[in-house]
Structure formats: structure tokens, C-alpha cells
Amino acid sequence: MKYASANIPACPGEMKSANEDFRVFEVPLYEFSGQGDHTLVHIEKAGISTFEALRRICRELKFKERDVGYAGLKDAQGVTRQWFSFEHTDPENFLALNVPKLKVLEVTRHGNKLKRGHLKANRFEVVLREVDETNVPHARATLELLAKRGVPNWYDTQRFGRRGENPTAGLAILRGDMEAYFQSVLGGPENEPDPAVRAAREAYADGKLEESMQLWPSRANQERSALRAVMKDGPSWKALRKLPQKLKLLQVSSVQSLLFNRVLDARFDEYDRVWDGDICRLENGADFLVEQAAAEQPRCEALEISPTGPIFGHKMRNPAGRELELETGILEQAGLTPEMWEIGKGLSQKGDRRPFRFIASEVDAKYDADARALTLGFTLPKGCYATVLLKEITKSGEDLAFSPQTR
């Protein structure tokens, strides 16, 4: 990973040593009306993912998971707060819920379902432990630099799967190669750290499907379902249709994330500089094509606008000039074309633009010398990774821009 603050020494510290050390609070996009057909439930969860929290609530209330609305996904590690929406459901049902690792904070009503992206920001409170007091000025200097330049808007490693397998699977979908797809999901023993799972992957890679099924642990519900589909229909589109849609969408979108990272990596030294032909984004979310970079650079330095990179899709708005050449080259290196994103089957991607940087606001850093703990508070726009900012401080991060499985 490249750091904007590479010239500032690291402030090492332990992250997420306990769930309470990583707190996230969702900031809604708008105030809820208190009336309507949708029940809005504010929950706090600890040590479980958004999907697991949703599953546990729906199991208790016998509600279909696919009908639940939510604005964003939150990490399993940490204590996080977010909103869910349920249509035609009595609010009283939620107040009586007793679910492990989850509690209901408040319940209200609103006129529409929550959808992905319907949040303004996320507020973070993160504790770094075992921090040497002599390194605290380095953390503060990094925060000061990032406040001026903005934080590089990398997609972080959690986007790509535990083994980095998500982009590999997504590329197979885009290329229509189902054998490669199921090999990425069920094979790949060389990248599997769990010995029991590695044996199951080795059996699949060797074509021993029955043996692989016996070896997969019972907890591996997703892989076992995929293997059952292959055993019945072969590695085919028919088998793929039996897999969860949200999984396939995540895999395809992870390719978009990977390619964005590659473009950002190639342009890293000038991620906060405007080029002729750039598509820049205003604070209000509107985009515009830059004709004269020199005229726009002062607004970029004032953090009023930011250059954007590609979230590739079949209808993505293209830049011009050097940025277009860069994006076209990255897409061609991946063996893809814009038309290939029109997959169908509910998986097509129109594409979008993403700023090369994000702005952290309401930043503070408090050091407790007795506890050797540095507490960081900051608010980030939706879709941005707190771990990217934290790695700028600690200088401890993997290579996010490239996946060895998808070179």
C-alpha cells in the first residue's frame, strides 16, 4: 500500500484488540418522519457482521431477509450501530427482541424502505493500544497532512475476500468462465490457511467432488451449497444461478474495486492534482468534466472538488485526455471491455465514478499515557474505509492495489 504520509514516521499500535476498541456509528442521510409503513430499527451489534445481525433478527421474527432494508454494511469486528427497515411490521416486536451480541436502541417509522447508500456518513471511535508516547506526534502530523491533501480512497482488503478470491470469481463471471468461477470458490488450496478447508479444496481441485463434500466443515454453508450445485449441474450458469445473488454481486463489484485501486496506484503521486479531461466531483456529489486544470486546481486544494477514478460499467461516464488513456489501459490489461459489464441475470453494472480521495472531518486524537492508548475520532463519507486512514498512521498495511490471483 502506498501512503500519502510516507515521509512521516509510523505510530505503531494494536488495532481491534477488543470489540470495544473499534466503534462505528451510522449517520442517517435524513431525519426519519416517525410515520409510514416501514419500521426503522436502530441496533447495536458486537462481533457479528451486518448480514449475521440481519439473519438473527429475521429468524426470531420469521421475516424474509431479502425484504429488509439497510443503508450500509458494517464490520463484524467492533461495536457498530446501524439502521434496518422492515415493512408492515409492528414496532413492538423489536422492543422485545432478545438476540445474542445485538440490542435494539430505538424504533421509529418512516414512509420508505432504507436502501444501500442512504446514509450521510459514519462516525468512528478507534483505540490504538500499546502506543509509545514518543510516536503520538507522528500520528498527529499524519492527520494534519491528510486534512490538507485528503485521504487516498483505496478499497481495503476486506473488499476482496479472506483469500483475495472475490475478484478472481468476479472476473470469471465477467468472462463467462464457469469452470474458473467454481475453481475460485471451491478450489485454490494453495491460498487456504485452514488445514481442514485446504483438504476440501484440494479434493475439489483434483476432481474428487464426493470426497470434497465430505471434507468441507459443516460451518461452510456457502461452499457446500456451491458444491451441491456443481455436483448436480456441473460448473455451469445453471449452477451459478443457485448461489446467493448478494454473493455474486459482491464478487463482480470487487473487480470494479480492484481496477479502481490499480488506477489510483498508477496516479498516486497526483491523486490530489487536477488533470485536463478529469471528471471532478463537487461536495454535493455532482460531477463535471475539467477543461482547464489550472483553473480548477485552487478549488481542489481547498477540498471543494476532487478528481475521480473509474467504477467500470457499460454506461460509465468516461473522462478525456491522460486519465482516459490510463483507465483504458487498466481495463485492457484485465482483458475486459465496457460491454462485458452488461452481464444480465441481475448482475449487470452500469458503472460510476469514485473520488480518488476522501475528506475526514471532526478529527481528534487523545492520548492516555497510563493506558498507552491513543483514541482517534473521525467522521468519514459513506463508502470510505476507516482502516485506510488508520494504516496511514500505523504504516502497517497489505498491498491493496493488486491481487496476486488476478494479475
C-alpha positions as CSV (number, residue, x, y, z in Angstrom):
1,M,0.0,0.0,0.0
2,K,1.3,3.5,-0.9
3,Y,0.9,6.2,1.8
4,A,0.3,9.8,1.3
5,S,2.1,10.3,4.6
6,A,5.1,8.1,3.6
7,N,7.6,10.8,4.8
8,I,6.1,10.9,8.3
9,P,7.3,8.1,10.7
10,A,4.8,5.5,11.8
11,C,2.9,5.5,15.0
12,P,2.6,1.7,15.6
13,G,-0.3,0.4,17.7
14,E,-2.6,-2.6,18.1
15,M,-6.0,-2.2,16.4
16,K,-9.1,-4.1,17.3
17,S,-7.6,-5.9,20.3
18,A,-11.2,-5.8,21.7
19,N,-14.6,-5.1,20.0
20,E,-15.0,-2.0,22.2
21,D,-11.8,-0.6,20.6
22,F,-13.5,-0.1,17.3
23,R,-16.8,1.7,17.3
24,V,-18.8,2.8,14.3
25,F,-22.0,5.0,14.4
26,E,-24.1,5.3,11.2
27,V,-25.2,8.9,10.4
28,P,-28.5,8.8,8.6
29,L,-29.0,10.7,5.3
30,Y,-32.2,12.3,6.6
31,E,-34.3,12.5,9.6
32,F,-37.0,9.8,9.9
33,S,-40.6,11.0,9.8
34,G,-42.0,8.8,12.6
35,Q,-44.9,7.8,10.3
36,G,-45.4,5.3,7.5
37,D,-45.5,1.6,6.6
38,H,-41.8,0.9,7.4
39,T,-40.5,0.2,10.9
40,L,-37.0,1.7,11.3
41,V,-34.9,-0.2,13.9
42,H,-31.6,1.2,15.3
43,I,-29.4,-1.7,16.5
44,E,-26.0,-2.0,18.2
45,K,-24.1,-5.2,17.4
46,A,-20.8,-6.5,18.7
47,G,-18.6,-9.1,17.0
48,I,-21.0,-10.1,14.2
49,S,-21.5,-8.8,10.6
50,T,-24.4,-6.9,9.2
51,F,-25.7,-10.0,7.4
52,E,-25.4,-12.1,10.6
53,A,-27.3,-9.5,12.6
54,L,-30.0,-9.3,9.9
55,R,-30.2,-13.2,9.8
56,R,-30.7,-13.4,13.6
57,I,-33.4,-10.8,13.7
58,C,-35.3,-12.3,10.8
59,R,-35.0,-15.8,12.3
60,E,-36.6,-14.5,15.5
61,L,-39.4,-12.6,13.8
62,K,-39.9,-15.0,10.8
63,F,-39.2,-12.2,8.4
64,K,-37.7,-12.7,4.9
65,E,-34.1,-11.4,4.8
66,R,-34.4,-10.2,1.3
67,D,-37.2,-7.7,2.3
68,V,-35.0,-6.0,4.9
69,G,-33.6,-2.6,4.0
70,Y,-30.2,-1.2,5.2
71,A,-28.0,1.7,4.2
72,G,-24.6,0.1,4.5
73,L,-22.5,-2.9,5.7
74,K,-20.6,-2.8,9.0
75,D,-17.6,-4.9,10.0
76,A,-18.1,-8.0,12.1
77,Q,-15.2,-6.9,14.4
78,G,-16.1,-4.0,16.6
79,V,-19.2,-2.4,18.2
80,T,-21.3,-0.8,15.4
81,R,-24.6,0.9,15.2
82,Q,-26.8,1.0,12.1
83,W,-30.5,1.1,11.0
84,F,-32.6,-1.6,9.4
85,S,-36.1,-1.1,7.8
86,F,-39.0,-3.7,7.9
87,E,-42.2,-3.1,6.1
88,H,-45.6,-3.8,7.6
89,T,-44.2,-5.0,11.0
90,D,-45.3,-4.0,14.5
91,P,-42.6,-1.9,16.1
92,E,-43.4,-3.5,19.5
93,N,-41.9,-6.8,18.1
94,F,-38.5,-5.3,18.0
95,L,-38.5,-3.9,21.5
96,A,-39.0,-7.4,22.9
97,L,-36.1,-9.0,20.9
98,N,-33.5,-10.9,22.9
99,V,-30.7,-11.7,20.4
100,P,-27.1,-12.6,21.4
101,K,-24.5,-9.9,20.5
102,L,-27.2,-7.5,19.4
103,K,-29.5,-5.0,21.1
104,V,-32.2,-2.6,19.9
105,L,-31.6,1.0,20.7
106,E,-34.7,2.7,19.3
107,V,-37.6,2.1,16.9
108,T,-39.4,4.5,14.7
109,R,-41.4,4.6,11.5
110,H,-40.8,6.1,8.0
111,G,-42.5,6.2,4.6
112,N,-40.0,4.2,2.6
113,K,-37.5,1.4,2.8
114,L,-33.9,2.0,3.5
115,K,-31.7,1.3,0.5
116,R,-27.9,0.9,0.1
117,G,-26.2,4.3,0.2
118,H,-29.0,6.0,2.2
119,L,-26.6,7.3,4.8
120,K,-24.7,10.6,5.2
121,A,-21.5,9.4,6.9
122,N,-20.1,7.1,9.5
123,R,-18.6,8.3,12.8
124,F,-15.6,6.2,14.1
125,E,-14.0,6.0,17.6
126,V,-10.9,3.8,17.4
127,V,-8.5,2.9,20.2
128,L,-4.9,2.1,19.3
129,R,-3.2,0.3,22.2
130,E,0.5,-0.2,23.2
131,V,1.3,3.2,21.6
132,D,4.6,4.8,22.6
133,E,4.1,8.4,23.7
134,T,7.1,9.4,21.5
135,N,5.2,8.3,18.4
136,V,2.0,10.3,19.1
137,P,3.3,13.4,17.4
138,H,3.8,11.3,14.2
139,A,0.1,10.3,14.3
140,R,-1.0,14.0,14.7
141,A,1.4,15.1,11.9
142,T,-0.2,12.4,9.6
143,L,-3.7,13.6,10.5
144,E,-2.7,17.2,9.8
145,L,-1.2,16.2,6.4
146,L,-4.3,14.2,5.4
147,A,-6.5,17.1,6.4
148,K,-4.8,19.2,3.8
149,R,-4.5,16.6,1.0
150,G,-7.4,14.2,1.7
151,V,-7.0,10.5,2.3
152,P,-6.3,8.2,-0.7
153,N,-9.6,6.5,-1.3
154,W,-8.4,2.9,-1.6
155,Y,-10.7,0.0,-1.3
156,D,-9.3,-2.0,1.6
157,T,-8.6,-5.7,1.8
158,Q,-11.9,-6.8,3.3
159,R,-13.5,-5.9,0.0
160,F,-11.6,-8.7,-1.7
161,G,-12.3,-11.7,0.5
162,R,-10.4,-13.7,3.1
163,R,-8.1,-15.3,0.4
164,G,-8.3,-12.4,-2.1
165,E,-10.7,-14.7,-4.1
166,N,-13.6,-12.3,-4.8
167,P,-12.1,-10.5,-7.8
168,T,-11.0,-13.9,-9.3
169,A,-14.6,-15.1,-9.0
170,G,-15.9,-11.8,-10.4
171,L,-13.6,-11.9,-13.4
172,A,-14.7,-15.4,-14.2
173,I,-18.4,-14.2,-14.2
174,L,-17.5,-11.3,-16.5
175,R,-15.7,-13.7,-18.8
176,G,-18.4,-16.3,-18.7
177,D,-15.9,-18.9,-17.5
178,M,-17.9,-21.1,-15.0
179,E,-15.2,-23.7,-14.5
180,A,-12.8,-20.9,-13.4
181,Y,-15.6,-19.4,-11.2
182,F,-16.2,-22.6,-9.2
183,Q,-12.5,-23.3,-9.0
184,S,-12.0,-19.9,-7.3
185,V,-14.9,-20.6,-4.9
186,L,-14.2,-24.2,-4.1
187,G,-10.6,-24.8,-5.2
188,G,-7.4,-22.8,-4.6
189,P,-5.9,-24.9,-1.8
190,E,-2.6,-23.0,-2.1
191,N,-4.1,-19.9,-0.6
192,E,-6.1,-21.5,2.2
193,P,-4.7,-21.2,5.7
194,D,-7.2,-23.6,7.4
195,P,-5.9,-27.2,7.1
196,A,-9.4,-28.8,7.2
197,V,-10.7,-26.5,4.5
198,R,-7.5,-26.8,2.5
199,A,-8.1,-30.6,2.2
200,A,-11.6,-30.0,0.9
201,R,-10.2,-27.5,-1.7
202,E,-7.5,-30.0,-2.7
203,A,-10.1,-32.7,-3.3
204,Y,-12.2,-30.3,-5.5
205,A,-9.2,-29.2,-7.5
206,D,-8.4,-32.9,-8.1
207,G,-12.0,-33.5,-9.3
208,K,-13.0,-35.6,-6.3
209,L,-16.3,-33.9,-5.6
210,E,-17.8,-36.5,-3.3
211,E,-14.7,-36.5,-1.2
212,S,-14.6,-32.7,-1.2
213,M,-18.2,-32.6,0.1
214,Q,-17.3,-35.0,3.0
215,L,-14.3,-32.8,3.9
216,W,-16.0,-29.4,3.9
217,P,-16.7,-28.4,7.5
218,S,-20.4,-28.1,8.4
219,R,-19.9,-24.4,9.1
220,A,-19.0,-23.8,5.4
221,N,-22.6,-23.5,4.3
222,Q,-21.9,-21.3,1.3
223,E,-19.2,-23.6,-0.2
224,R,-21.3,-26.7,0.5
225,S,-24.2,-25.2,-1.4
226,A,-22.0,-24.3,-4.3
227,L,-20.5,-27.8,-4.4
228,R,-24.0,-29.3,-4.4
229,A,-24.9,-27.1,-7.4
230,V,-21.8,-28.3,-9.3
231,M,-22.5,-31.9,-8.4
232,K,-26.0,-31.6,-9.9
233,D,-25.4,-29.3,-12.9
234,G,-21.7,-29.2,-13.4
235,P,-19.7,-25.9,-13.3
236,S,-22.4,-24.0,-15.4
237,W,-24.5,-20.9,-15.4
238,K,-27.4,-23.1,-14.1
239,A,-25.3,-24.0,-11.1
240,L,-24.3,-20.3,-10.6
241,R,-28.0,-19.3,-10.5
242,K,-28.4,-21.3,-7.3
243,L,-25.8,-19.2,-5.4
244,P,-26.9,-16.2,-3.4
245,Q,-27.3,-13.1,-5.6
246,K,-25.7,-10.8,-3.0
247,L,-22.5,-13.0,-3.1
248,K,-22.3,-12.8,-6.9
249,L,-22.9,-9.0,-6.9
250,L,-20.1,-8.7,-4.3
251,Q,-17.7,-10.7,-6.5
252,V,-18.5,-8.6,-9.6
253,S,-18.2,-5.3,-7.7
254,S,-14.9,-6.4,-6.2
255,V,-13.5,-6.4,-9.7
256,Q,-14.6,-2.8,-10.0
257,S,-12.9,-2.1,-6.7
258,L,-9.7,-3.8,-7.8
259,L,-9.4,-1.9,-11.0
260,F,-10.2,1.4,-9.3
261,N,-7.2,0.6,-6.9
262,R,-5.0,0.0,-9.9
263,V,-5.9,3.3,-11.5
264,L,-5.3,5.1,-8.1
265,D,-2.0,3.3,-7.8
266,A,-0.9,4.5,-11.2
267,R,-1.8,8.1,-10.5
268,F,-0.9,8.1,-6.8
269,D,1.6,10.9,-6.8
270,E,-1.1,13.2,-8.3
271,Y,-4.3,11.9,-6.7
272,D,-4.9,15.5,-5.4
273,R,-3.9,17.2,-8.6
274,V,-6.4,18.0,-11.4
275,W,-5.7,17.0,-15.0
276,D,-7.2,18.3,-18.2
277,G,-10.0,15.9,-19.1
278,D,-10.6,14.8,-15.5
279,I,-14.1,14.2,-14.2
280,C,-14.2,16.0,-10.8
281,R,-16.7,15.7,-8.1
282,L,-18.2,18.6,-6.1
283,E,-19.0,18.4,-2.4
284,N,-22.7,18.0,-3.3
285,G,-22.0,14.8,-5.4
286,A,-22.3,16.4,-8.8
287,D,-19.6,15.6,-11.4
288,F,-18.2,17.8,-14.2
289,L,-15.6,17.5,-17.0
290,V,-12.5,19.6,-16.5
291,E,-11.4,21.6,-19.5
292,Q,-8.7,23.8,-17.9
293,A,-7.0,22.0,-15.0
294,A,-5.0,25.1,-13.9
295,A,-8.3,27.0,-13.3
296,E,-9.7,24.2,-11.1
297,Q,-6.6,23.3,-9.1
298,P,-7.2,26.0,-6.4
299,R,-10.7,24.5,-5.7
300,C,-9.1,21.1,-5.4
301,E,-6.5,22.4,-2.9
302,A,-9.4,24.0,-0.9
303,L,-11.0,20.5,-0.9
304,E,-14.1,21.7,-2.8
305,I,-13.6,19.3,-5.7
306,S,-11.7,16.0,-6.2
307,P,-10.6,14.1,-9.3
308,T,-12.4,10.8,-9.8
309,G,-11.5,7.3,-11.0
310,P,-13.5,4.6,-12.6
311,I,-16.1,2.2,-11.2
312,F,-16.2,0.4,-14.6
313,G,-19.5,-0.4,-16.2
314,H,-21.2,-0.5,-19.5
315,K,-22.6,3.0,-19.1
316,M,-19.8,4.7,-17.1
317,R,-19.1,8.3,-17.9
318,N,-15.6,8.5,-19.4
319,P,-13.0,11.2,-18.8
320,A,-10.7,12.6,-21.5
321,G,-7.0,13.1,-22.0
322,R,-4.4,11.3,-19.8
323,E,-7.0,10.0,-17.4
324,L,-8.9,8.3,-20.2
325,E,-5.7,6.7,-21.5
326,L,-4.9,5.5,-18.0
327,E,-8.3,3.9,-17.4
328,T,-8.5,2.3,-20.9
329,G,-5.1,0.7,-20.4
330,I,-6.0,-0.7,-17.0
331,L,-9.2,-2.2,-18.3
332,E,-7.4,-3.7,-21.3
333,Q,-4.8,-5.2,-19.1
334,A,-7.6,-7.1,-17.2
335,G,-8.8,-8.4,-20.5
336,L,-12.2,-6.6,-20.2
337,T,-14.3,-4.3,-22.3
338,P,-17.1,-1.9,-21.3
339,E,-19.6,-4.2,-22.9
340,M,-18.7,-7.1,-20.7
341,W,-20.2,-5.4,-17.7
342,E,-23.7,-5.9,-19.2
343,I,-23.8,-9.4,-17.8
344,G,-27.6,-9.8,-17.4
345,K,-29.1,-12.1,-14.8
346,G,-29.4,-9.2,-12.4
347,L,-25.6,-8.8,-12.3
348,S,-25.0,-6.0,-14.9
349,Q,-23.1,-3.0,-13.8
350,K,-23.8,0.5,-15.2
351,G,-20.7,1.9,-13.6
352,D,-19.9,5.1,-11.7
353,R,-17.2,7.5,-10.7
354,R,-15.3,7.5,-7.3
355,P,-13.2,10.3,-5.9
356,F,-9.5,9.5,-5.6
357,R,-9.6,10.8,-2.1
358,F,-11.9,11.3,0.8
359,I,-12.1,14.0,3.5
360,A,-12.0,13.0,7.2
361,S,-13.9,15.5,9.3
362,E,-14.3,16.1,13.1
363,V,-10.9,14.6,13.7
364,D,-9.4,14.3,17.1
365,A,-6.6,12.3,18.8
366,K,-6.4,11.8,22.6
367,Y,-3.5,10.0,24.3
368,D,-3.8,8.2,27.6
369,A,-0.2,7.8,28.9
370,D,-1.2,5.5,31.7
371,A,-3.0,3.1,29.4
372,R,-0.6,3.7,26.5
373,A,-3.7,4.2,24.3
374,L,-4.4,6.6,21.5
375,T,-8.1,7.2,20.9
376,L,-8.9,8.5,17.4
377,G,-12.2,10.1,16.4
378,F,-13.2,10.9,12.9
379,T,-16.2,11.1,10.5
380,L,-16.0,9.7,7.0
381,P,-18.2,9.9,4.0
382,K,-20.2,6.7,3.1
383,G,-18.2,4.0,1.2
384,C,-14.8,5.0,2.7
385,Y,-12.6,2.7,4.7
386,A,-11.5,3.8,8.2
387,T,-8.8,1.2,8.0
388,V,-7.1,3.1,5.2
389,L,-6.8,6.2,7.4
390,L,-5.6,4.0,10.3
391,K,-2.9,2.4,8.2
392,E,-1.6,5.8,7.2
393,I,-1.0,6.4,10.9
394,T,0.5,2.9,11.7
395,K,2.1,2.3,8.3
396,S,1.0,-1.3,8.5
397,G,-1.0,-2.5,5.6
398,E,-1.0,-5.0,2.7
399,D,-0.7,-4.2,-1.0
400,L,-4.3,-3.1,-1.7
401,A,-3.9,-2.1,-5.3
402,F,-3.2,-5.6,-6.8
403,S,-4.4,-9.1,-6.1
404,P,-1.9,-11.9,-7.0
405,Q,-4.8,-14.1,-8.2
406,T,-5.9,-11.6,-10.8
407,R,-2.7,-10.2,-12.4
